[in-house]
Amino acid sequence: MKINDWFFKLQKVPITAKIFLLQNLAIMIKTGIPLTEGLRTLGEQTKNKKLKLILNDLGEKIRQGKNFGEGLAEYQRDFGELFVNMVKAGEVSGQLEKVLKELYGQTKKDHEIKTKVRNALIYPTIIVVAMIGIGLFVLFFVLPNIISMLSDLQVQLPLATRILIGISNVAQKHGILLVAALLVLLAAAVKIGRTKKGKYFLDAFFLKLPVVSPIIQKINLARMARSLSSLIKTDIDIVNTLDITSRVLGNSLYRRALSESIDKVKKGQKLESIFRAYPKLFPPVIIQMIAVGEETGALDEILENLAGFYEEEISETMDTLPTIIEPILMILIAIGVAGVALAVMMPIYSLTQNF
């Protein structure tokens, strides 16, 4: 099997495998084990097939005279630009062990944040899917029988009942078309969201939502601060640092802000004054702390502290998010159930009143 085989390219190196590589390779280099030997050993130890092949290939490239960073550059799609550039900088400065430890800490923090967010969204997602499933079941299988009975009643049906009958009739007659139209709209939305303009519009929209906006802001600020801190520590110049960091952020608005900052930094402007032009993206606290870091020459430490602060904020928010969403979902369920119950019971009550 060739390493560039199409099937091989479809596979991914999971973040847990990267954490395993960074942690163990840093320890091996610290103890004096040659890089080629360390890569071979980790290739034998890892359970991920793609990482095993990559590590074996990297070891072979190093034996042929290439640097570790040069070999990694061929796998930038798997490891990311930040990973590759930090390793290159670590080799040039002779601090590869330190850089690997820095990358290990950053990768582990990213993994913890993603896991927190994913776990916090599992429960609400299950509830929403269950609500939709139960609603469709009631709409297609339960309501038709009840509505046929209500339609036979010799009474003036209330507005709520007539609306319910109308919804049920539309669902029964055009249900397949409605589902097909919904799937087409969903596919179109996904396709548009993958375009540059579409993603920018969606990212801007999410940054305006009440509950979602603070979470997105904290995640991007945490990642930005930690990436900038890690790159500055490896002596990568500020222009390349901003350029690399802009491409690892998830939100288009933050990426654009950092990209636009590059030309301003080249002209001699400080990050503090640049970020002040984006008050909706960068809160006053981060601007003030960056200003202190630039004045004292300890920007990397300040950014690391900021990253830790926002990561802690994200952790606390994700812990409380299910308790915030649960009452909202329960209220929506109660409103739906109450609406259907009233629509069904009101004509029956009117009929009993006539006797």
Secondary structure as GFF3:
##gff-version 3
##sequence-region A 1 355
A	DSSP	alpha_helix	6	10	.	.	.	ID=ss1
A	DSSP	alpha_helix	15	30	.	.	.	ID=ss2
A	DSSP	alpha_helix	35	45	.	.	.	ID=ss3
A	DSSP	alpha_helix	49	63	.	.	.	ID=ss4
A	DSSP	alpha_helix	68	73	.	.	.	ID=ss5
A	DSSP	alpha_helix	76	79	.	.	.	ID=ss6
A	DSSP	alpha_helix	81	93	.	.	.	ID=ss7
A	DSSP	alpha_helix	96	137	.	.	.	ID=ss8
A	DSSP	pi_helix	138	142	.	.	.	ID=ss9
A	DSSP	alpha_helix	143	151	.	.	.	ID=ss10
A	DSSP	alpha_helix	159	193	.	.	.	ID=ss11
A	DSSP	alpha_helix	196	206	.	.	.	ID=ss12
A	DSSP	alpha_helix	212	233	.	.	.	ID=ss13
A	DSSP	alpha_helix	238	246	.	.	.	ID=ss14
A	DSSP	alpha_helix	252	266	.	.	.	ID=ss15
A	DSSP	alpha_helix	271	275	.	.	.	ID=ss16
A	DSSP	alpha_helix	284	296	.	.	.	ID=ss17
A	DSSP	alpha_helix	299	354	.	.	.	ID=ss18
###
